[in-house]
Amino acid sequence: MKRTLIAVAVSLGMTAALFAAGPTPAELQKEARISMEQARVTALKRVPHGKIESGELEREHGKLIYSFDVRNSRGITEVNVDAKNGKVISAKRESKSAEAAEKKAESKKQ
């Protein structure tokens, strides 16, 4: 009986962890109607002479978006492109402190 309860508890814990982790990139990609490459082209049109440093498909505030960090001579601009219709949702220049905080957070993930 104890072993059964332990097995059920472990199984429930693993299930909870899977739900907490959220959808995988492959699952998100199935929902997208435009490709990452199409979204990259759109993001680069928004930032003159820009180069994409990073990009990802994510759900943010209930919307499925491609999020890109685009660097040009003026700094980094975060451009969010709707993954369903290909329109730019937002484009905002990041401050130096925001850039540093994002780099720090990314290094902790790895």
N, C-alpha and C positions, 0 to 999 in steps of 0.2 A: 504494500500500500504506500509506504514512504517513497519507494522508487518511482511509482506512478505519479505521485504528487510532485516530486522533484522534476520529473520529465515534463509534466504539464507546465510547471512554473518556468522551466528553461525555454520551452517552446513558446509560451506566451511572451516571455521577455524578448526572444528573437523576433517574433512577429511585431511587437511594439517598436523595436529598434528599426525594422524595415519601414514601418509607416512613418516614423519620426524622420528618417533619412530623406523622404520625399521621392519624387519620380526620378528615374535615371535619365541621363542625357538622351538615350535612344527613345525612351517613352515620350519625352518632350518633343523630339524631332518629328515623331509621328503626327503630332498636333500642328506643327508648323506648316504653313502653306507656301512660304518662300524659303529658299535655301540660304545657308550661311553666306555663300558667295554673293547672292543677290543683295543681301543685307549689308555686306561689306562695301559693295559698290555705292549703295545709298549713303552709308555713313561717311565714306570718303568724299562724296559730293558736298557734304555739309561742312567739312573742315578743309579749307584750301591748303594744298601742298602737305597734306597729312600722311602719316604712316601708321597703320594699325599696330599697336603694341600687344593688345590682348583682346579676345572676344569670347563670348559665351552665350549660350541659350539658357534662359532662366525664366522663372515665373516671379514677377515682381508686382505687388499690389493687385494681384488677381489677373494680370495680363501676361501673356507669353511674349517675351521680348528677346531680341539679340542685343547684348550690351557690349559696346566696344570702347576701348581707350585709344584715342587717336592723338598722336603727337605731331605737332608742327613747331615752328619757331616760337610760337607764343605760349607753348606749354601743352598740357594734356586736356583734351575735351572728351567727356564721356557722352557718347551718342547712343541712344536707345531707339531701336527700330522694331516696330510691331511685327511679330513673326507670322501674323495672319494676313495683313494687308500691305506690308512693306513700307508703311509711312513712318517718318521720324516722329517719335513720341516726345523726345526731349534731347537737347544738346546743351550741355553746360560745362564751362571750363572749370577744372578742378584747381583749387588753391594748392600751393606748395605743401602746406600742412596736411591737406586731404590726400595728396599723392603719397606722402611719407606714411601716413596711417594705413593707406590701402596696401602699400608694399609690405609693411610690417604684418598686417593681417594675412596677406598671401603667403608670407614666409612661414607663419605659424601653421598654416594648413598643410604644408608639405613636410 
